Amino acid sequence: MQYEQAQSMSVVYNLGLATRVPLGEGRTFTVGERTVAVFRTRSGALLATQAECPHQRGPLADGLLGGNVLVCPLHGYKFDIKTGLAVGHACGSLKTYTVELSDREEILLRVEDS
Ligand code: FES
């Protein structure tokens, strides 16, 4: 993992080539002191959320992804990983992160300092 750029209140991490995350799946990355789940939808969009489910800390990167809706692998709660909002339950929302593709097809994840 490479430290790419620092600005006033955020850090951009280069997580490597986008192919590290297969289409329609997620992978967990550690950036600084936090873990983040990065997803690539079947259409190729990159999205990122907190790594653990707010219900009972299920590993969200292992969930089933259909469009932007992720199903947690432990108990099936659904989340819109683009907005972070819970879908059909009141368990709470996910923290989302800004993620984009570089000119070299690398995943660039922005993490706000907090
Ligand atoms: S841990 Fe995710 S739904 Fe229970």
Residues whose N, C-alpha, C, O or C-beta is under 5 A from the ligand:
A	BS01	FES	C53 H55 Q56 R57 G58 C72 L74 H75 G76 Y77
